[in-house]
Structures are given as structure tokens and as C-alpha cells.
Amino acid sequence: KKTIIFLCNSVEVIEGRPFHIDIAVSQVKKDAMDLCLKVACELGVKNIYVMNTERSQKYELNMQRVEKLLTSSIEQSNNPFMPTVKKVNLEKIINLDYHKKICFSSVAQPVESLRYECSKSHLLIVGPEGGFSLSEDSLLKANDIDYIHLATPILRTQNAIPC
């Protein structure tokens, strides 16, 4: 009753991710934040940046709880890669090196074209509920951030990530 025996039929070595998409998400309410972390993990995101913005929620992120959530998501989705989670501010996001940084917006923005290239790194930026402040929005626009808008109603943060 206290032992288990199993036979391993095969071992699969997975070298790397077929794509490189990271997410920067403003810290939202705890239950919504849990969903954001789970969804990002299940989608195979490599890095999750939890941003402190003017309209984000102000509480200490419990990293032990985050690790448990991500472990559970990995098991559920069969994702072989554990994402890293880092707390950052918006200025740090702007200075990160990515092929493209794309801000998800609930407001239509003029965009010439966006093309996803699997071999390049991309960062999706999702703001807080209520959107970025005017100063944060100006900062993003001044730093070569592309905006994307889907013809949907305003989405909650945890729904914007998989969209």
C-alpha cells in the first residue's frame, strides 16, 4: 500500500520551443491574476512579466503560490516548459529586447500590418482593467510599440491573453 511500481515506455526529449512569445500583463485582482498565469503557461509562454502600472492592483505577488499554479498548469496542458515570472515596471518592459512588442488595445489603432515570424521573439503587452493611463499610453507609443485591436467588446485581462 505504500509503494508503486511503474514501467517507463518511452522518454521524449524536447529541445526548444517552436515559437518565442512572452507576455507582459498588468497585475490584476488575485483570481484574475491566477487565470492569467495559468492561461499564459498553458499557451507555452516563455516569460511572464507582471507589470506594476498606475491602474494595476497593489498587492504582493506570492511567488510560491505562482509556482504551484504554473506547475498545475504544466501538468494540465502537458507543456514541457516552465515559464519564468518576473515583477517589473512599464519602463523595464520598454527597454526589453524583442523583435516586436505588441500592445493589446480595446481601442482601435491605425496599424499598417503586423506579421508574426516564428523564429523571432515577440512580447504581447496587456494593460490593466481600465487600460493604461494617458502617460503610460504615451510612453508606449513613443517607444516603437505596435498596437493591435480585435473587433471585440472590451475584454477582461485573462481573456485578452489567449485572444
N, C-alpha and C positions, 0 to 999 in steps of 0.2 A: 504494500500500500504506500510505501514511501520511496519507491524507485520507479523509474521509467526507462525503457529501452527503446531506441528508435534506430532505424536504418536510413542513412542518407543516400538517396538515389542519384543525386547529381549536385554539382556545385557550379554556379554560374558567376563568372567574374565580369563585372560591368565597368568598363574603363572610364567613361566620362558621359556627361550629359549630351544629348543630341542638340541642345539649344542652351542659350545663356540669357535668361530673363530674371531680373531682380525686381523687387518691389519696395518702394518707399511709401509707407502708409502712416498717416497721422494717427496718433493714439486716440482711440475712441473708447466708449464705455466698455467695461470689462467683458461682458458677454459677447458684445460685437467684436471686441479685440480677439477673443478666443476663436471666434469663427473666422476672422481674417487670417490669423496664424495657421489654422487648420487648412483652410482653402489654399493658401499660398503654398503650404507644404505638399498638399495633395496634387497641386499643379506642377510640382517639380521645380519651384523657385529655388535659386541657389542662396541668395542673400535677402533677408527681410530687414529693412531699415524702418524702425518705429520712430516717427518724427515727432518732435515737440514743436508745435505751431501755436499761433495765438489762440486758435479756437479748438485745440486738441484738449482732451481730458488730462487733468493733472493728478496722477497717482503713480506710485512706484510700481514698475513692472516687475512682477515676481518671476525671476529667471528660472527658478526650479519648477514652477508651475508651467512656464513656457516650454521647458524641455520635456515635461510629461505630456503636454498637449501635442508637441511635434512628434514624439515617439509614438503616441497613439495614432496620429495621422499617417505616419510612415507605415505602421502595421496595417492600417485600414486600406491604404491605397497601393501598397506594395511598391512604394517609391524607395529605391535603394540609397537615396542621398538625403542626409540630414542637412537642412538649411541652417545658416548662421543667422542669429538675430542680434541686431545692434541698435541701441538708442542713439539718435542723432538729432541735430537741429537742421533747419532748412538750408542754412549756409553750407553745411557739410555736404548735403546732397548735391548742391550746385557744383561743388568742386570735385565730385567723384568723376572718374574717367570711364565714360561709356561711349559706344558708337552713337547711340541715340538715347535721349531722355525724353520720355513722352508723358505728359500730364493729362490725366483723365479729367475731363471737364463736363459739368452739367450744362454749360452754356456753349452754344455753337461758336466755333472759332474758325476763321479762314485758314485752310490748310491746302497747300498745293498738292502734296502727295506724301504718303508715308509708306515706306517699303520695309518689310521685315526681312532681314538677312540672317538666316540660322547660324551662320558661322561668327556673327558679331554679337557683342554684348549690348543688351538693352535694359533700361531702367524705366519701369512704369511708376509714376508718381500719382498717388491717390490722396486727395486732401481730406480734411476733417468734414464731419457733417456740418453743413452751413457754409462750406467752401473755405478757400484761403482768404485771408484779409486782403484789402486792396494793396497794402505794402508788400505782402508776400507774393501776390499775383504779379505785381510789377517787377519784383526781383526775379521771378521765374521767367517772365517774358524777356527780360533784359539779358538773360544768360543762355540763349540758344536752346530753350526747351520747346519742343513741339507739343501742340495740344491736339487731343483727339476728343471728339464728341460723337456719341451714338444718339440716334434719334429715338431715345427712350425717355420716360419720365425720369425725374431725379432719382438716382439710385443710392441706397444705403451703402456705406463703405464696404461691408462684407459682400455685397452683390456686385459692386464695381470691379472688384479684383478678378473674378472669373470672366466677367464680360470683356 
